[in-house]
C-alpha cells in the first residue's frame, strides 16, 4: 500500500498543479511568439508604404502644376466647400 501511495501523491500533485501551469505558460509563450507580423505581412506593408510615397509625390507634383497654372485654386476650393455647407 505504501508503494501505491508513494506514486499516487506525486502524480496527483503533478496533474493538479504542475501540468496545468505548464500548459498555460506554454501556450502564452506560443501566442507571444506569433504576435508579430509574418514575412508576407511585412512584404505587403512595405509595398503599401512604397505606393503611398509614390502617391504623395504625384499629389505634390499635381499641386505644383495647379499652383503654376491656377494660383487661386486652393481659395476656390475652400470657398466652394464653404458655400456647399451653408446651402444645406
Backbone torsions as a table, in degrees:
resi	resn	phi	psi	omega
1	UNK	NA	-36.4	-178.8
2	UNK	-68.5	-28.6	177.6
3	UNK	-71.5	-35.2	176.1
4	UNK	-66.3	-44.6	178.5
5	UNK	-64.3	-34.3	179.5
6	UNK	-61.8	-36.8	178.8
7	UNK	-92.1	-28.3	-175.9
8	UNK	-70.1	-45.1	-176.6
9	UNK	-64.0	-49.0	178.0
10	UNK	-64.4	-33.7	178.6
11	UNK	-65.6	-43.2	178.4
12	UNK	-64.6	-43.7	178.8
13	UNK	-62.7	-43.1	179.6
14	UNK	-64.1	-47.7	-177.4
15	UNK	-69.9	-29.0	-177.2
16	UNK	-87.8	-30.3	-174.9
17	UNK	-118.1	-52.6	-171.2
18	UNK	-73.4	-48.2	-175.8
19	UNK	-61.3	-48.5	179.0
20	UNK	-62.7	-41.1	178.6
21	UNK	-63.7	-41.2	178.6
22	UNK	-61.7	-45.3	179.5
23	UNK	-64.5	-44.3	-179.9
24	UNK	-61.5	-47.9	-179.7
25	UNK	-65.8	-34.2	177.5
26	UNK	-62.5	-49.2	-176.9
27	UNK	-74.5	-26.6	173.4
28	UNK	-65.2	-44.1	179.5
29	UNK	-67.9	-34.4	176.3
30	UNK	-64.3	-42.5	-179.4
31	UNK	-67.7	-34.1	176.8
32	UNK	-67.9	-35.8	-179.8
33	UNK	-67.8	-33.2	-178.3
34	UNK	-93.7	6.5	-176.7
35	UNK	-71.6	-29.7	-177.9
36	UNK	-73.5	176.8	179.3
37	UNK	-76.8	144.4	175.1
38	UNK	-78.3	169.1	179.7
39	UNK	-60.8	-40.9	179.9
40	UNK	-64.6	-41.2	177.6
41	UNK	-64.3	-40.1	178.8
42	UNK	-64.3	-40.5	178.6
43	UNK	-64.7	-44.3	178.3
44	UNK	-61.9	-42.7	179.7
45	UNK	-64.6	-42.7	-179.7
46	UNK	-67.8	-36.5	177.2
47	UNK	-69.7	-35.4	176.7
48	UNK	-65.8	-40.7	178.0
49	UNK	-65.9	-36.7	176.3
50	UNK	-64.7	-40.1	178.1
51	UNK	-64.5	-39.7	178.3
52	UNK	-62.2	-43.0	179.1
53	UNK	-62.8	-40.4	177.6
54	UNK	-63.8	-42.5	-179.8
55	UNK	-66.7	-38.5	176.8
56	UNK	-62.6	-40.1	177.8
57	UNK	-64.2	-41.4	178.7
58	UNK	-65.0	-40.5	178.0
59	UNK	-63.3	-42.5	177.3
60	UNK	-60.3	-40.8	178.4
61	UNK	-64.8	-43.8	178.8
62	UNK	-63.5	-39.9	177.9
63	UNK	-65.6	-37.0	176.7
64	UNK	-63.2	-43.3	178.5
65	UNK	-63.8	-44.8	179.2
66	UNK	-64.2	-38.8	177.5
67	UNK	-62.3	-36.8	-178.9
68	UNK	-74.3	-39.9	-174.9
69	UNK	-89.1	-32.3	-177.0
70	UNK	-142.9	83.9	-170.9
71	UNK	-60.6	-24.8	-176.3
72	UNK	-95.6	14.7	-173.8
73	UNK	-63.6	-30.8	178.8
74	UNK	-69.8	-40.5	178.1
75	UNK	-67.7	-39.7	178.7
76	UNK	-62.5	-40.4	179.5
77	UNK	-66.1	-42.5	-179.9
78	UNK	-64.7	-41.8	178.3
79	UNK	-65.0	-40.8	179.9
80	UNK	-63.3	-41.7	178.3
81	UNK	-66.5	-41.0	-179.0
82	UNK	-64.8	-44.0	179.4
83	UNK	-66.4	-36.7	178.8
84	UNK	-66.2	-34.1	-178.6
85	UNK	-78.8	-24.8	180.0
86	UNK	-83.8	-17.6	179.9
87	UNK	-75.6	-16.9	-176.7
88	UNK	-68.0	NA	NA
